[in-house]
Amino acid sequence: MAEFPYKSYCWAIGSTSFRTVDFNVQIERQLALLDKFWALPENAEQDWTNNNLLQEKYYRFMQEKSFVVGDAPRPDKDARQKTSGLADIGLVNHERRLTNAGQALLKIAQSGDFHSDNLLKISADSFIYLKQLLKTCNNVDGDIVRPFVVAIYALLRLGHLSNEEFTYLLPLCTNRENTEKIISEIADLRNGVSSVDEIIVSRLMSMNNYKSALDYFLSAETTERVITAVGMNRKSRTYDKPYHKFYQLLRKVVLDKDGDSVFPLYEFSKKLNGNPATLWRQYLFSVTSRKRIEREGLAALNDTPLLNATTEDEFKRVFFEQMHLFKARATLSDYADLNTRYFKTTDAVIFADGQVVLDVLPRCWLHSAADDLLSIAFTPTENLFDNVKLSDIAPSLEIDERSLYANLESLYGIKITSAEDANRVIHDERYKRFNALIDERFARNTLIDLFEKFENREDDAIRQAVTNNADIPTIFEYVLGIAWYIISDRKGDVLEYMNLSLEADLLPRSHASGGNADIEYLYGETKNYPAHCLLLEATLSESSNQRRMEIEPVSRHLGDYILKTGNASAYCVFVSTFLHRNVISDFRNRRTYQHFSDRYENCVDGLKILPLATAELRSILEHGIGYDRLYSVFERAFRSAEAVPNWYELEIKGNLI
């Protein structure tokens, strides 16, 4: 019996077992856990490799720290999988001990200071990810490839990649020859030549194992053993056993024109393993209704090459290609989510509007280095574990300020004479994208719906609508910032005011360190109000927890801000999905509260803190109430003598109707 080995045809970064929400947070927490685990005296001298007991011990350590929940069937395997992605990108070594690069990232995460320290304006943690991804290698059937470098090269050559091109074609670039071929094929694809499926099949059929398997399949009797042999399932040949019965039914439909086999074929397709089952049904059937398929028989089928095959050899050839195409599509789709998560950590790549592009400054930095990138794209890395300079990865990667700004000028057609000019261009470009993002994804009705979902704690729906790389409190602050930007007629530097960590696509991400996430919204003087700062404090805490958790820090933040800036006009709006009665009472009584500096040198006499429920925020958005009116409502409410039990209903809620 012939055997055909599975051989990899694509690259991927990390492990699908660590495809998690709050991706950056989980990496930071994992690094901190490993650092603490190895610091324990009983673990310090232990070896990780082939030490199942130690690996299981680390799994139990993760359980103890609430990093994993439940019980994995094989704790040692789970521990390996949870940490393998960190080893792949050099944050830990193969012994799962933090490398220099991992220590540098952990230090940033623990400090909570992610501000940019580089000419690319990329946050400090993302700059480390950027360097690590530039060094990260895959071994794909003996070919060494740096996935992120290949992606940059393709983006420089093609300008952008569609989501489909990024998912199904880019990972097939595993050596210099097929990279150039696939980039050329993508260009042809955009001109209406070929298709994504044809490119995938061409890539697979260029490999010797697929060629040999097809030749064998054409010459052999189609038994279950033959099907499982030529299926080359990468996990286990037994997973492909259902394909034998599926093949037999499909053969009757195609070559015998047996309409009675159409419905059994549809039903049996559900027994195929994983996503290929869905792809087969989409390929074969023109309708999805079981009753229609049962009733219409052959008329319920699509017009496809496989269903139009007229000879045994033609049928077997197309069946073989479709089987492996659908397997490849499922695998590549599975990897795409993981690749996206890792690429986004660099803040150099934007995933938006169905496209993948380089951000402005990274594009300008790399514009002249395309050929040099290709020279390192298929070479191994010697310094993966070290937190090196860009020039240590490749001399051409060193950032030259003059070249950076010259490329910015030539690529975007804007005269650049200073760093200030460059910063203005980047600022304007970010707000152009941010306003487009709001128009597309965060219009008033969407925000109203999101605030209602926060009130009902529909967390999964919120993540789906916004991002899965931030926790719910961070997303709440982000959505509040957008809402207030709209209320303020889109005036003000809200991306700076929000004090949130944003990805290159301007969506929020969380960090393990947490930190001060107050929104400090600055307003210039107008005829309706003086120049002032509004501190927006957002919380999802409820019931008695709200009083315990929020009163002291909210008051402290406002008092300290006034002491620090001398801006006596500053005030705070406390926004929550739920307002506890005693929280309202306490904030009202802060009017006469004295907030002192450390040694009583200075004092703030009275704090202006206004509570606001998201139900009222929804009403503000629904009725198009602007900040000019809101300021007067808040000012009147603050100065009101109304008793606490009726104050919020009459002075805030009542004046927003």
C-alpha positions in Angstrom: 0.0 0.0 0.0 1.5 3.4 -1.0 2.0 6.0 1.6 2.1 9.8 0.9 3.5 12.0 3.7 1.7 15.2 4.6 4.0 18.2 3.8 3.4 21.7 4.8 2.7 24.2 2.0 2.2 27.4 4.0 3.5 29.4 7.0 1.8 30.5 10.1 2.9 32.3 13.3 2.2 30.8 16.7 -0.2 28.1 17.7 -4.0 27.9 17.1 -4.3 26.7 20.7 -3.3 30.2 21.9 -5.8 32.0 19.7 -7.3 34.0 22.5 -9.3 37.2 23.1 -7.3 40.1 24.7 -4.3 38.8 22.8 -1.7 41.4 24.1 -2.9 41.0 27.6 -2.6 37.2 27.5 1.0 37.5 26.2 1.9 39.9 28.9 0.3 37.8 31.6 2.0 34.7 30.2 5.4 36.3 30.4 4.8 37.4 33.9 3.6 33.9 34.9 6.7 32.3 33.4 8.9 34.8 35.1 7.4 34.0 38.5 7.3 30.2 37.8 11.0 30.0 37.1 11.8 32.3 40.1 10.4 29.6 42.5 13.4 27.8 44.0 12.1 24.4 43.3 11.8 25.2 39.6 14.9 27.3 39.0 17.2 24.5 38.0 14.7 22.3 36.2 14.7 21.5 32.5 11.5 22.0 30.5 12.3 19.8 27.5 10.8 16.3 27.7 9.9 17.0 31.4 6.1 16.2 31.4 5.9 16.6 35.2 7.3 20.1 35.1 5.1 21.0 32.2 2.1 19.8 34.1 3.3 21.7 37.1 3.3 24.9 35.1 -0.2 24.1 33.9 -1.3 23.8 37.5 0.5 27.1 38.2 -1.6 28.8 35.4 -4.7 27.3 37.0 -3.8 28.7 40.4 -3.3 32.2 38.8 -6.7 31.9 37.0 -4.9 32.0 33.6 -6.6 28.8 32.5 -10.0 27.4 33.6 -11.2 23.9 33.7 -9.0 20.8 33.4 -7.2 20.0 30.2 -7.1 16.2 29.3 -3.3 16.5 28.9 -2.1 19.3 31.1 1.6 19.0 30.0 0.5 19.3 26.3 -1.7 22.3 27.1 1.3 24.0 28.9 3.5 23.4 25.8 0.8 24.8 23.5 0.1 27.9 25.6 3.7 28.8 25.5 4.8 27.7 22.0 3.8 30.9 20.3 6.0 32.9 22.6 8.9 30.7 21.7 8.1 31.1 18.0 8.6 34.8 18.2 11.5 34.7 20.6 10.0 36.1 23.8 10.9 32.9 25.5 13.5 30.3 24.5 12.7 26.6 23.9 13.1 26.0 27.6 10.3 28.5 28.1 12.6 31.0 30.0 12.2 34.6 29.2 14.7 35.9 26.7 16.2 39.4 26.6 13.4 40.4 24.2 10.8 38.9 26.5 12.2 40.6 29.5 12.2 44.0 27.7 8.5 43.5 26.8 7.6 42.4 30.3 9.3 45.5 31.7 7.3 47.8 29.5 4.1 46.0 30.4 4.7 46.1 34.1 5.6 49.8 34.0 2.3 50.6 32.2 4.2 53.1 30.0 3.6 52.2 26.3 4.4 55.6 24.8 6.4 55.6 21.6 10.1 55.9 21.8 10.9 55.7 18.1 10.6 57.7 14.9 7.8 55.4 13.6 5.5 56.7 16.4 4.9 53.0 17.3 4.2 52.3 21.0 7.1 50.9 22.9 5.7 47.4 23.3 4.7 47.2 19.6 8.2 48.3 18.6 9.5 45.1 20.3 6.9 43.0 18.6 7.9 44.6 15.3 11.5 43.6 15.7 10.6 40.1 16.8 8.3 39.5 13.9 11.0 40.8 11.5 13.2 38.0 12.9 10.6 35.2 13.2 11.2 32.2 10.9 9.2 29.2 9.8 10.6 26.0 8.4 8.2 24.9 5.7 9.2 21.5 4.3 12.8 22.5 4.4 12.3 26.1 3.2 13.2 28.9 5.7 10.8 31.8 5.5 10.2 34.9 7.6 6.4 35.4 7.3 6.3 39.0 8.4 9.1 40.0 6.0 7.4 38.3 3.1 4.1 40.1 4.0 5.9 43.5 4.0 7.5 42.7 0.7 4.2 41.7 -0.8 2.5 44.9 0.5 5.3 47.1 -0.9 5.0 45.4 -4.3 1.2 45.3 -4.5 0.2 48.3 -2.4 -2.3 46.3 -0.4 -3.7 42.8 0.0 -7.4 42.0 0.1 -8.5 39.9 3.1 -8.9 36.9 0.7 -5.3 37.4 -0.7 -3.9 37.7 2.8 -5.8 34.6 4.0 -5.3 32.2 1.2 -2.4 33.3 -1.0 0.2 35.2 1.1 1.0 32.2 3.4 1.8 30.1 0.3 4.9 32.3 -0.2 7.4 29.9 1.3 10.5 30.5 -0.8 11.8 33.2 -3.2 10.5 31.4 -6.3 7.0 30.8 -5.3 6.8 34.3 -3.6 7.5 36.0 -6.9 5.2 33.7 -8.7 2.3 34.2 -6.3 2.8 38.0 -6.2 2.6 38.0 -10.0 -0.5 35.8 -9.8 -2.2 38.2 -7.4 -1.6 41.0 -9.9 -3.1 38.8 -12.6 -6.0 37.9 -10.3 -6.9 41.6 -10.0 -7.0 41.9 -13.7 -9.5 39.1 -14.0 -7.0 36.3 -14.8 -7.2 33.1 -12.8 -8.9 32.7 -9.4 -7.8 32.2 -5.8 -8.8 28.5 -6.0 -6.7 28.0 -9.1 -3.7 29.6 -7.5 -4.0 27.4 -4.4 -4.4 24.2 -6.5 -1.4 25.2 -8.6 0.7 25.6 -5.5 -0.4 22.2 -4.1 0.1 20.4 -7.3 3.6 21.7 -7.7 4.6 19.6 -4.7 5.9 16.0 -5.3 3.7 14.4 -2.7 0.5 15.7 -4.3 1.7 14.8 -7.8 2.5 11.2 -6.6 -0.7 10.9 -4.7 -2.8 12.0 -7.7 -1.0 9.5 -10.0 -1.6 6.7 -7.6 -5.3 7.7 -7.1 -5.9 7.7 -10.9 -4.4 4.2 -11.3 -5.8 2.5 -8.2 -9.2 1.1 -7.3 -10.9 3.6 -5.0 -11.0 1.8 -1.7 -11.2 3.3 1.7 -7.5 2.7 2.2 -6.7 4.4 -1.0 -8.9 7.4 -0.1 -7.2 7.8 3.3 -3.8 7.4 1.8 -4.2 10.1 -0.9 -6.1 12.3 1.6 -2.8 12.8 3.5 -4.6 14.1 6.6 -2.0 15.9 8.7 -3.5 14.7 12.0 -4.6 11.1 11.3 -5.5 9.1 8.2 -8.6 7.9 10.0 -10.2 11.4 9.8 -10.5 10.9 6.1 -12.5 7.6 6.2 -15.9 9.3 5.5 -14.5 10.5 2.2 -14.8 7.0 0.8 -18.6 6.8 1.2 -18.9 10.4 0.1 -16.9 9.6 -3.0 -19.1 6.7 -3.9 -22.3 8.7 -3.6 -20.8 11.6 -5.5 -19.6 9.3 -8.3 -23.2 7.9 -8.7 -24.5 11.5 -9.0 -21.9 12.7 -11.5 -21.2 9.7 -13.7 -24.4 7.7 -13.4 -26.7 10.8 -13.1 -28.4 9.1 -10.2 -30.8 11.7 -8.8 -31.8 9.4 -5.9 -28.2 9.8 -4.5 -28.3 13.6 -4.4 -30.0 13.9 -1.0 -28.0 11.1 0.6 -24.9 12.8 -0.7 -26.0 16.1 1.0 -26.7 14.3 4.3 -23.5 12.3 4.3 -21.4 15.4 3.5 -22.1 16.5 7.1 -19.9 13.6 8.3 -16.8 15.0 6.7 -14.3 16.4 9.1 -14.3 20.1 9.9 -14.9 23.1 7.6 -14.3 21.2 4.4 -17.8 19.7 4.9 -19.3 23.2 4.5 -17.1 24.0 1.5 -18.2 20.8 -0.2 -21.9 21.6 0.2 -21.4 25.2 -1.0 -19.6 23.8 -4.0 -22.0 21.1 -4.9 -25.5 22.4 -4.1 -27.3 25.5 -5.4 -29.8 25.5 -2.6 -29.6 25.0 1.2 -33.1 23.7 1.9 -33.0 19.9 2.7 -36.6 19.6 1.4 -35.8 21.2 -1.9 -32.6 19.1 -2.3 -34.7 15.9 -1.6 -37.4 17.0 -4.0 -35.3 18.5 -6.9 -32.5 15.9 -7.0 -30.1 16.7 -9.8 -31.7 20.1 -10.4 -30.4 21.2 -6.9 -26.8 20.9 -8.0 -24.4 23.7 -9.1 -22.8 23.9 -12.5 -19.2 23.0 -11.6 -16.3 21.2 -13.4 -16.6 18.2 -11.0 -20.3 17.8 -11.6 -19.8 18.1 -15.4 -17.1 15.4 -15.5 -17.8 12.8 -18.1 -15.0 10.2 -17.6 -13.7 8.3 -14.6 -10.2 9.9 -14.9 -11.6 13.4 -15.2 -13.9 12.8 -12.2 -11.1 11.4 -10.0 -8.7 14.2 -11.0 -11.1 17.0 -10.1 -12.3 15.2 -7.0 -8.7 14.9 -5.8 -8.0 18.6 -6.4 -11.3 19.8 -4.8 -10.7 17.6 -1.7 -7.3 19.1 -1.1 -8.4 22.6 -2.1 -11.1 22.6 0.6 -8.7 21.1 3.1 -6.2 23.9 2.3 -8.8 26.6 2.4 -9.9 25.4 5.9 -6.3 25.3 7.1 -5.4 28.7 5.7 -8.6 30.2 7.1 -7.7 28.8 10.5 -4.2 30.3 10.4 -5.3 33.7 9.1 -6.9 34.7 12.4 -3.7 33.8 14.2 -1.4 35.6 11.6 -3.6 38.7 11.9 -3.3 38.8 15.7 0.5 38.6 15.6 0.8 41.1 12.7 -1.4 43.6 14.5 0.9 43.6 17.6 3.5 45.4 15.5 1.3 48.5 14.9 2.8 48.6 11.4 0.0 46.9 9.5 -3.6 48.0 9.3 -6.5 45.6 8.8 -9.5 47.7 7.7 -12.1 48.0 5.0 -11.5 44.5 3.7 -7.8 45.3 3.0 -4.4 44.9 4.6 -2.0 47.8 4.2 1.1 49.2 5.8 0.6 52.2 8.1 2.0 55.5 6.8 5.3 55.8 8.6 6.2 52.1 8.4 5.5 52.3 4.6 7.7 55.3 4.3 10.4 53.6 6.3 10.4 50.4 4.2 9.6 52.0 0.8 13.2 51.9 -0.3 14.1 48.6 1.3 11.9 46.1 -0.7 14.8 44.3 -2.5 16.9 44.2 0.7 13.9 42.6 2.5 13.8 39.9 -0.1 17.4 39.1 0.6 16.6 38.3 4.3 13.1 36.9 3.8 14.3 33.3 3.3 17.3 33.2 5.7 17.5 31.9 9.3 17.7 34.3 12.2 20.6 34.3 14.7 19.4 36.9 17.2 15.8 36.0 17.6 16.1 35.9 21.4 17.9 39.3 21.7 16.3 42.7 22.0 18.5 44.1 19.2 18.5 47.3 17.1 16.7 47.3 13.7 20.1 47.6 12.0 21.2 44.3 13.7 18.4 42.6 11.9 19.4 44.1 8.6 21.4 47.2 7.9 18.8 48.5 5.5 16.2 48.5 8.3 17.8 51.3 10.2 15.5 54.2 10.3 16.9 57.3 8.7 14.9 60.4 9.6 15.7 62.3 6.4 14.9 59.3 4.2 11.7 58.7 6.2 10.4 62.2 5.7 11.6 62.3 2.0 9.5 59.2 1.3 6.6 60.7 3.2 6.8 63.7 0.9 7.1 61.7 -2.3 4.5 59.0 -1.4 1.8 61.4 -0.1 2.6 64.5 -2.1 2.9 66.8 0.9 5.8 69.2 1.5 7.8 68.1 4.6 10.4 70.5 6.0 10.5 69.5 9.6 9.5 66.8 12.1 6.5 69.1 13.0 5.3 68.9 9.4 5.6 65.1 9.5 3.7 64.9 12.8 0.9 67.0 11.4 0.6 64.8 8.3 0.4 61.7 10.5 -2.1 63.4 12.8 -4.3 64.4 10.0 -4.1 61.0 8.3 -5.1 59.3 11.6 -8.1 61.5 12.0 -9.1 60.9 8.4 -9.1 57.2 9.1 -10.7 57.6 12.5 -13.6 59.6 11.2 -14.1 57.1 8.4 -14.1 54.3 11.0 -16.8 56.2 13.0 -18.9 56.7 9.9 -18.6 53.0 8.9 -18.8 51.3 12.3 -19.8 53.7 15.1 -22.6 55.9 13.8 -25.1 57.3 16.5 -27.5 54.3 16.2 -24.6 51.8 16.6 -23.4 53.7 19.7 -26.9 53.7 21.2 -27.2 50.0 20.5 -23.7 49.3 22.1 -24.5 51.3 25.2 -27.7 49.2 25.6 -25.6 46.0 25.2 -23.2 47.3 27.9 -26.2 47.8 30.2 -27.3 44.2 29.5 -23.7 42.9 29.6 -23.9 41.3 26.2 -20.1 40.9 26.2 -19.8 38.6 23.2 -21.9 40.8 21.0 -19.9 43.9 22.1 -16.6 42.1 21.2 -18.0 41.1 17.9 -19.0 44.7 17.1 -15.8 46.3 18.3 -12.7 44.1 18.9 -11.6 40.9 20.6 -8.3 42.4 21.6 -9.6 44.5 24.5 -11.5 43.7 27.7 -15.1 45.0 28.1 -14.2 47.9 30.5 -11.6 49.2 27.9 -14.1 48.9 25.1 -16.6 50.8 27.2 -14.1 53.7 27.7 -13.3 53.6 23.9 -17.0 53.7 22.9 -17.6 56.5 25.4 -14.7 58.5 23.9 -16.2 58.1 20.5 -19.7 59.2 21.7 -18.2 62.3 23.4 -16.3 63.1 20.3 -19.6 63.1 18.3 -21.3 65.1 21.1 -18.5 67.6 20.8 -19.1 67.9 17.0 -15.9 65.9 16.3 -13.7 68.7 17.7 -10.7 68.0 19.9 -7.8 65.5 19.9 -9.9 62.7 21.2 -7.4 60.0 20.3 -5.0 61.7 22.7 -7.6 62.5 25.3 -8.7 58.9 25.6 -5.4 57.7 27.1 -6.0 54.3 25.6 -3.7 52.0 23.8 -4.9 51.8 20.2 -3.8 49.4 17.4 -2.8 50.7 14.0 -6.5 50.3 12.9 -7.4 52.7 15.7 -9.4 50.0 17.7 -8.6 49.6 21.4 -6.4 47.0 23.0 -5.9 46.1 26.7 -2.8 45.6 28.7 -2.2 43.5 31.7 -1.1 46.5 33.7 -4.3 48.3 33.5 -3.6 51.9 34.4 -5.3 55.3 34.3 -7.8 55.3 31.5 -9.6 58.6 32.3 -10.7 60.6 29.3 -9.3 64.1 29.7 -11.3 66.2 27.1 -9.9 69.7 26.6 -12.2 72.5 25.5 -11.1 76.0 24.3 -13.0 79.0 25.4 -16.3 79.8 23.6 -19.2 82.1 24.3 -20.9 79.2 26.1 -18.1 78.1 28.4 -14.6 79.0 29.6 -11.5 77.0 28.6 -11.6 73.8 30.7 -10.9 70.1 30.9 -13.7 67.6 31.3 -12.6 64.3 33.0 -14.8 61.4 31.9 -14.7 58.6 34.3 -16.2 55.3 33.0 -17.2 52.3 35.1 -19.2 49.1 34.7 -19.3 48.4 38.4 -22.7 48.0 40.0 -24.6 48.0 43.3 -22.6 48.6 46.5 -19.3 47.8 44.6 -19.7 51.1 42.8 -19.6 53.1 46.0 -16.6 51.2 47.3 -14.6 51.2 44.1 -15.3 54.6 42.4 -15.9 57.4 44.9 -12.3 57.8 46.2 -10.5 57.4 42.9 -12.9 59.7 40.9 -12.6 62.4 43.5 -8.8 62.0 43.7 -8.3 62.1 39.9 -10.3 65.4 39.6 -8.7 67.0 42.7 -5.1 66.0 41.7 -5.8 67.3 38.1 -6.8 70.7 39.4 -3.9 70.9 41.7 -1.4 69.8 39.0 -2.8 72.1 36.2 -4.3 75.0 38.2 -7.4 74.7 36.0 -10.1 75.5 38.4 -12.7 75.1 35.7 -12.0 71.4 35.3 -14.9 69.1 36.3 -15.8 65.4 36.0 -18.7 63.4 34.5 -19.0 60.0 36.0 -20.5 57.6 33.4 -22.0 54.2 34.3 -24.6 51.8 33.2 -26.0 51.9 36.7 -25.9 54.8 39.2 -26.0 53.8 42.9 -28.1 56.2 45.0 -25.4 56.8 47.5 -22.8 57.4 44.7 -25.1 60.2 43.5 -25.4 61.5 47.0 -21.6 61.4 47.7 -20.7 63.2 44.4 -23.3 65.9 45.2 -21.7 66.4 48.5 -18.2 66.8 47.0 -19.3 70.4 46.2 -18.1 71.4 49.7 -15.2 68.9 49.9 -11.7 70.1 50.4 -9.0 68.2 48.4 -5.5 68.9 49.7 -2.0 68.3 48.2 0.4 66.0 50.0 1.5 68.5 52.7 -1.5 70.7 52.8 0.3 73.4 50.7 -2.6 73.7 48.3 -6.3 73.0 48.4 -9.2 72.6 46.0 -12.4 74.0 47.6 -15.2 71.9 46.1 -15.2 69.3 43.3 -17.7 69.4 40.5 -18.6 65.8 39.7 -21.8 65.0 37.7 -23.1 61.4 37.4 -24.5 60.3 34.1 -26.2 57.0 33.3 -25.7 55.4 29.9 -29.5 55.5 29.5 -29.3 59.3 29.4 -26.2 59.1 27.2 -28.3 57.2 24.7 -30.9 59.9 24.9 -28.3 62.6 24.3 -27.1 60.7 21.1 -30.7 60.0 20.0 -31.7 63.6 20.2 -28.5 65.1 18.8 -27.7 67.1 21.9 -24.4 68.8 21.6 -21.8 69.8 24.2 -22.8 73.4 24.4 -26.2 72.4 25.8 -24.8 69.7 27.9 -22.4 72.1 29.6 -25.2 74.4 30.6 -27.3 71.4 31.9 -24.3 70.2 34.0 -23.6 73.7 35.3 -27.2 74.3 36.3 -27.4 70.9 37.9 -24.2 71.5 39.9 -25.5 74.8 41.2 -29.0 73.5 42.0 -30.3 73.3 45.6 -32.6 70.4 44.8 -32.5 67.6 47.4 -30.6 64.5 46.5 -33.5 62.1 46.2 -35.0 64.1 43.2 -31.9 65.9 42.0 -30.7 63.5 39.3 -34.2 62.9 37.8 -35.1 66.6 37.8 -31.8 68.4 37.0 -30.0 65.9 34.7 -32.5 63.4 33.2 -35.3 66.0 33.1 -33.3 68.6 31.2 -32.2 66.1 28.5 -35.7 65.2 27.4 
